[in-house]
Amino acid sequence: MDLKDQLKNLFPDHEPEEPQEIEVKSDIWLQDDPIICKYEKRKGKPITILEGYTGADSDFKKLAKELKTKLSVGGSFKDDRIIIQGDYRDKIMVILKEKGFKVKRVGG
C-alpha cells in the first residue's frame, strides 16, 4: 500500500487538487539585448565583468548583490558594470538565464 492509498483510507472525502503552474515574476526589468559576461585579469587576479544592462541602476545593484550572495564572493558595482572577484562566468550565466536574461559570453 503506497502513500496515496493510505491517505485515501484516512480521508475518503478528500479530492486531490491539480498542481497549478507558478509563474516566476521578476522585480528586475528584463531587456532585449544580452548582458555581456567577460573575464579579465587585474593585477594577476581573475575577475568577471558584467556589462550592457540598460535598466535602472537600482535594479542592476540588486542583481549585483544577489549574485555576490549566491556565489559567496566579493565584488562591486562601478560605472554601470558588475565586477565579481574570480572566474565565475559559467555559474553567473546559469543564474542569469534562470532569471530570464539573455547572456553573451565574451573572451576566452
Backbone as CSV, one residue per row, in Angstrom:
resi,resn,N_x,N_y,N_z,CA_x,CA_y,CA_z,C_x,C_y,C_z
1,MET,0.851,-1.164,0.000,0.000,0.000,0.000,0.908,1.241,0.000
2,ASP,0.721,2.093,-0.988,1.561,3.277,-1.066,0.913,4.438,-0.307
3,LEU,1.566,5.556,-0.314,1.143,6.707,0.464,-0.219,7.244,0.013
4,LYS,-0.480,7.255,-1.291,-1.766,7.757,-1.790,-2.924,6.904,-1.284
5,ASP,-2.738,5.585,-1.283,-3.791,4.698,-0.781,-4.022,4.910,0.713
6,GLN,-2.954,5.094,1.459,-3.093,5.330,2.895,-3.842,6.635,3.171
7,LEU,-3.513,7.664,2.406,-4.205,8.942,2.591,-5.678,8.830,2.201
8,LYS,-5.963,8.054,1.163,-7.353,7.872,0.757,-8.152,7.150,1.838
9,ASN,-7.518,6.191,2.514,-8.184,5.486,3.604,-8.444,6.420,4.790
10,LEU,-7.494,7.313,5.058,-7.662,8.228,6.171,-8.667,9.336,5.867
11,PHE,-8.665,9.836,4.626,-9.529,10.938,4.220,-10.313,10.555,2.966
12,PRO,-11.386,9.783,3.122,-12.099,9.290,1.945,-12.833,10.386,1.161
13,ASP,-13.204,11.482,1.804,-13.950,12.539,1.111,-13.053,13.541,0.382
14,HIS,-11.779,13.498,0.657,-10.861,14.481,0.067,-10.552,14.127,-1.396
15,GLU,-10.613,15.171,-2.242,-10.213,15.002,-3.632,-8.963,15.840,-3.863
16,PRO,-7.898,15.219,-4.362,-6.644,15.966,-4.542,-6.784,17.051,-5.606
17,GLU,-6.115,18.160,-5.356,-6.143,19.278,-6.296,-5.074,19.074,-7.360
18,GLU,-5.342,19.612,-8.538,-4.361,19.559,-9.610,-3.269,20.593,-9.324
19,PRO,-2.005,20.246,-9.563,-0.947,21.234,-9.337,-1.068,22.392,-10.312
20,GLN,-0.896,23.600,-9.802,-1.003,24.785,-10.632,0.390,25.269,-11.012
21,GLU,0.475,25.815,-12.219,1.751,26.356,-12.659,1.981,27.700,-11.980
22,ILE,3.173,27.859,-11.449,3.537,29.085,-10.769,4.399,29.906,-11.712
23,GLU,3.960,31.121,-11.984,4.705,31.993,-12.876,5.691,32.794,-12.048
24,VAL,6.966,32.743,-12.461,8.002,33.466,-11.750,7.990,34.912,-12.228
25,LYS,7.788,35.817,-11.277,7.801,37.234,-11.607,9.082,37.840,-11.072
26,SER,9.750,38.539,-11.934,10.993,39.175,-11.547,10.731,40.654,-11.286
27,ASP,11.349,41.175,-10.237,11.192,42.593,-9.962,12.254,43.414,-10.684
28,ILE,13.063,42.725,-11.484,14.113,43.382,-12.245,13.679,43.475,-13.704
29,TRP,13.901,44.619,-14.320,13.491,44.836,-15.698,14.352,43.987,-16.619
30,LEU,13.710,43.174,-17.472,14.423,42.335,-18.430,14.556,43.096,-19.738
31,GLN,15.678,42.901,-20.402,15.958,43.646,-21.618,16.069,42.713,-22.814
32,ASP,16.045,43.303,-24.015,16.164,42.521,-25.235,17.618,42.209,-25.576
33,ASP,18.515,43.165,-25.349,19.927,42.964,-25.650,20.560,42.079,-24.586
34,PRO,21.534,41.241,-24.971,22.167,40.367,-23.977,23.109,41.129,-23.054
35,ILE,23.242,40.617,-21.849,24.228,41.141,-20.905,25.553,40.476,-21.264
36,ILE,26.610,41.266,-21.337,27.917,40.743,-21.733,28.664,40.298,-20.483
37,CYS,29.127,39.052,-20.510,29.845,38.456,-19.387,31.273,38.185,-19.856
38,LYS,32.247,38.927,-19.310,33.615,38.728,-19.761,34.576,38.536,-18.601
39,TYR,35.751,38.031,-18.951,36.760,37.650,-17.983,37.997,38.513,-18.208
40,GLU,38.577,39.005,-17.133,39.817,39.776,-17.206,40.697,39.394,-16.024
41,LYS,41.956,39.785,-16.142,42.869,39.662,-15.012,43.368,41.053,-14.684
42,ARG,43.222,41.424,-13.433,43.731,42.706,-12.961,44.707,42.441,-11.826
43,LYS,45.919,42.937,-11.993,46.995,42.720,-11.017,47.180,41.228,-10.746
44,GLY,47.022,40.419,-11.782,47.249,38.981,-11.676,46.092,38.196,-11.095
45,LYS,45.002,38.868,-10.740,43.861,38.177,-10.140,42.689,38.168,-11.109
46,PRO,41.989,37.045,-11.212,40.870,36.952,-12.171,39.625,37.673,-11.666
47,ILE,38.912,38.320,-12.597,37.631,38.943,-12.270,36.652,38.672,-13.403
48,THR,35.380,38.680,-13.085,34.309,38.537,-14.064,33.563,39.857,-14.118
49,ILE,33.353,40.355,-15.338,32.690,41.646,-15.509,31.389,41.451,-16.268
50,LEU,30.312,42.034,-15.750,29.008,42.031,-16.413,28.684,43.454,-16.818
51,GLU,28.354,43.641,-18.081,28.013,44.984,-18.548,26.973,44.884,-19.658
52,GLY,26.364,46.012,-19.964,25.389,46.058,-21.044,23.949,46.068,-20.571
53,TYR,23.713,46.283,-19.284,22.350,46.338,-18.765,21.788,47.726,-19.018
54,THR,20.587,47.806,-19.576,20.018,49.106,-19.933,18.906,49.553,-18.991
55,GLY,18.655,48.822,-17.930,17.599,49.195,-16.988,18.102,50.201,-15.962
56,ALA,17.370,50.309,-14.880,17.710,51.248,-13.815,18.936,50.771,-13.026
57,ASP,19.703,51.720,-12.527,20.885,51.378,-11.741,20.526,50.600,-10.484
58,SER,19.388,50.948,-9.884,18.990,50.261,-8.652,18.726,48.777,-8.917
59,ASP,18.144,48.452,-10.087,17.916,47.050,-10.433,19.237,46.315,-10.629
60,PHE,20.186,46.984,-11.281,21.485,46.366,-11.531,22.236,46.164,-10.211
61,LYS,22.059,47.082,-9.265,22.686,46.928,-7.955,22.083,45.743,-7.199
62,LYS,20.758,45.585,-7.318,20.094,44.431,-6.690,20.628,43.131,-7.267
63,LEU,20.790,43.117,-8.590,21.309,41.935,-9.263,22.736,41.645,-8.812
64,ALA,23.547,42.683,-8.663,24.925,42.510,-8.201,24.952,41.908,-6.796
65,LYS,24.109,42.425,-5.926,24.075,41.923,-4.553,23.625,40.463,-4.513
66,GLU,22.620,40.146,-5.329,22.127,38.767,-5.363,23.193,37.809,-5.890
67,LEU,23.910,38.206,-6.925,24.972,37.356,-7.475,26.078,37.144,-6.448
68,LYS,26.466,38.203,-5.757,27.538,38.087,-4.771,27.140,37.165,-3.619
69,THR,25.884,37.246,-3.178,25.465,36.383,-2.069,25.307,34.932,-2.524
70,LYS,24.788,34.713,-3.739,24.636,33.334,-4.214,25.981,32.661,-4.430
71,LEU,26.960,33.418,-4.914,28.276,32.854,-5.181,29.214,32.938,-3.977
72,SER,28.829,33.668,-2.958,29.640,33.873,-1.750,31.014,34.444,-2.093
73,VAL,31.005,35.494,-2.899,32.255,36.144,-3.295,32.109,37.652,-3.130
74,GLY,33.226,38.341,-3.261,33.213,39.792,-3.208,33.022,40.373,-4.593
75,GLY,32.753,41.640,-4.623,32.566,42.308,-5.894,32.064,43.714,-5.674
76,SER,31.815,44.410,-6.780,31.338,45.779,-6.669,30.522,46.161,-7.894
77,PHE,29.894,47.334,-7.790,29.140,47.905,-8.893,29.733,49.273,-9.180
78,LYS,30.385,49.410,-10.352,31.017,50.678,-10.718,30.804,50.931,-12.200
79,ASP,30.542,52.173,-12.549,30.462,52.599,-13.951,29.544,51.708,-14.787
80,ASP,28.353,51.413,-14.287,27.376,50.566,-14.971,27.922,49.178,-15.273
81,ARG,28.769,48.663,-14.409,29.324,47.310,-14.539,29.246,46.607,-13.195
82,ILE,29.059,45.300,-13.243,29.183,44.485,-12.036,30.527,43.784,-12.137
83,ILE,31.340,43.930,-11.115,32.654,43.291,-11.078,32.630,42.248,-9.966
84,ILE,32.818,40.993,-10.334,32.817,39.874,-9.387,34.240,39.336,-9.280
85,GLN,34.719,39.124,-8.063,36.070,38.607,-7.863,36.106,37.121,-8.184
86,GLY,36.959,36.733,-9.122,37.112,35.336,-9.504,36.468,35.057,-10.855
87,ASP,36.755,33.888,-11.396,36.213,33.486,-12.695,34.956,32.644,-12.459
88,TYR,33.795,33.288,-12.476,32.520,32.621,-12.232,31.579,32.776,-13.422
89,ARG,32.135,32.861,-14.631,31.310,33.110,-15.818,30.222,32.060,-15.997
90,ASP,30.583,30.794,-15.868,29.601,29.729,-16.098,28.460,29.780,-15.088
91,LYS,28.789,29.927,-13.815,27.760,29.975,-12.778,26.879,31.212,-12.922
92,ILE,27.499,32.351,-13.235,26.744,33.592,-13.401,25.796,33.480,-14.585
93,MET,26.264,32.884,-15.672,25.421,32.741,-16.863,24.209,31.858,-16.571
94,VAL,24.398,30.801,-15.794,23.279,29.924,-15.425,22.267,30.682,-14.569
95,ILE,22.752,31.447,-13.595,21.856,32.207,-12.709,21.057,33.232,-13.512
96,LEU,21.735,33.954,-14.410,21.052,34.984,-15.187,20.049,34.382,-16.166
97,LYS,20.365,33.233,-16.747,19.427,32.578,-17.674,18.192,32.093,-16.922
98,GLU,18.364,31.627,-15.687,17.217,31.216,-14.874,16.303,32.403,-14.576
99,LYS,16.899,33.587,-14.449,16.108,34.795,-14.190,15.442,35.333,-15.442
100,GLY,15.835,34.834,-16.606,15.209,35.262,-17.849,16.040,36.213,-18.691
101,PHE,17.274,36.463,-18.303,18.152,37.338,-19.064,18.794,36.590,-20.221
102,LYS,19.143,37.325,-21.257,19.972,36.789,-22.324,21.398,37.171,-21.966
103,VAL,22.311,36.199,-22.064,23.692,36.434,-21.660,24.614,36.040,-22.806
104,LYS,25.618,36.864,-23.049,26.589,36.595,-24.097,27.972,36.503,-23.451
105,ARG,28.653,35.399,-23.717,29.989,35.202,-23.161,31.015,35.790,-24.128
106,VAL,31.906,36.616,-23.593,32.901,37.279,-24.408,34.294,36.935,-23.884
107,GLY,35.173,36.545,-24.770,36.560,36.264,-24.401,36.746,34.913,-23.770
108,GLY,37.859,34.312,-24.067,38.317,33.034,-23.515,37.331,31.961,-23.400
